[in-house]
Each structure stands twice: as structure tokens, then as C-alpha cells.
Amino acid sequence: MNIILAIVVAFPLGYFVKQRGMAVLAFFTAGTFVFSFQTLDVLLNWMAGRTGIGGASAFGPAPDSMPISYEPSDVFAYGLINALILAGGIGLTVLGSVVRARRTARLTAATVG
């Protein structure tokens, strides 16, 4: 879900929101909501024994008792991957802002000159 948000929303958000900082803040805010929802979805699917894309499970075998056992490295990897996706989305947001600024400068120069 985070990667879909980054691909679909980040660049247009940077392009259409005039203030770069506001565009990044808007993407980050949307990303935190999607991350929370995605994390709950992954956790509940793992606890229910369902698998994800390609039959893979998020954190190994589904738990069968309490307390739940898991590998801390799985949690770290999940956080790291999502942080990289968030950073990529912020990069796309900034890129959208840069493209808009260059296009505006080029159109202004063509109109004046």
C-alpha cells in the first residue's frame, strides 16, 4: 500500500502543490496513515495464517499460541523497507516540485523573451 501511494500520489502532489515543504508534509501525513493501516493489515493476516503475494508470510509461520514469537530482525526489516519507500516517495514529491519550477521558468522565459 505504501508503494502504491508513493508511485501514484507523490509526484503529482509535488507538481501541483506550490510550496515544496507543504507537498512533502502532505505526502508524509498521507504516508503515516497508509503505513498504520498497512501494518495492521499485515499483522492481522499473519496472525490469521494468511499469506501475502507469492504465498509469502510477513513474519514466518503464523502464531499458534500466546505470547507470539517472532524474529526482531523481521520487524527491523519491515520498518527499514517502509522507511525506504517513504524516502523514495518524498524524493518523488521533491522531483515533482522541481519539474513544476523548471516548467514554469521555461514558460515564463518563453513569454517574456
N, C-alpha and C positions, 0 to 999 in steps of 0.2 A: 504494500500500500504506500509506503514512503517513497519507493522508487517511482511509482506511478505519479504521485504528487510532484516529485522533482522534475519528471520529464514533461508532464502536461502543464503544470502551473508556473514553475519557476521563471522560465524565460519570458513568457507573456507578462507576468507580474512586473518584472524588471523593466520591460519595454513600455508598459502603459502607465506605471506609477512614476510621476516625475521626480520625486525625491528618492534617491537611491537607498538611503537609510530606512525610509518608511517601507519601501518594497522588500528589503531584507527582513525587517521586523515583521511584516505581514506574512512572508514565507515562513519565517521561524515560528510564528504563532500558529499558523496552519499545520506546520510540521509537528509541533508538540501535541496537538490534538490527534493527528493521524497516528503518531507514534504510540500514544496511550491506547488508542483503540486497537491498533495492530498488535501491541504487546498482550492485551487482554485476549484477543482472538487466538494468538499463537499459544498462549498459556492454557486456555480452556481446551483447545483442540489437542494439545499434548496430553493434558490430564485425562481427556476422554479417550485417548488411544487412537485418535485420527491422525493421518499423515498429511503432509503438505504436497507440494508439487513434486512429482517424480517419486512419490512414495517415501520421502524422507521425513523423519520426525525432528522437531526442533531441538530437543534436548535428550535424545536417546530413547530407550524404551519407556512406555507410559508407566506412570507410578501405579503400584498396586497396594500401597499401604501408606500410613502416615507415620512419622514425618516423611516428606518426599525427599528422595535422594537425587542429587544431580551433581554434575561437574561444574565447579566455579568457572572453569575455562569456557564452557558453553555460554554462560551468562556474559562473560567478558567479550567473547566473540560476537554475540548478538548485539551488544552495545557498540562495539567497535564498527561493525558493518553499518549499523544505523547512523552512527556519527559520520562515517564516510559519505553515506547517501545524503545526509543533511548538509555536509560541507559542499558536496557536488551541486546540490540544489541552490545553495547560497551563491556558489560560483556562477551558475546559470542565471540567477537573478541579477547579479552584477553584470554579466555579459549582456543581458537584455537591456540594461540601463546604458551600457557603453554603446551598443549598437544604435539605440534611440538617439543618444547625444551626437554620435557621428553623422547619422542620417539628418538630424535637424541642422547641424552645422553645414553639411553639404547643400541642403536645400536653401538655407539662408544665404550661403555664398553664391549660389546659382541665381538667386533672386536679386541680390544686391549687385552682382557683377555682371 
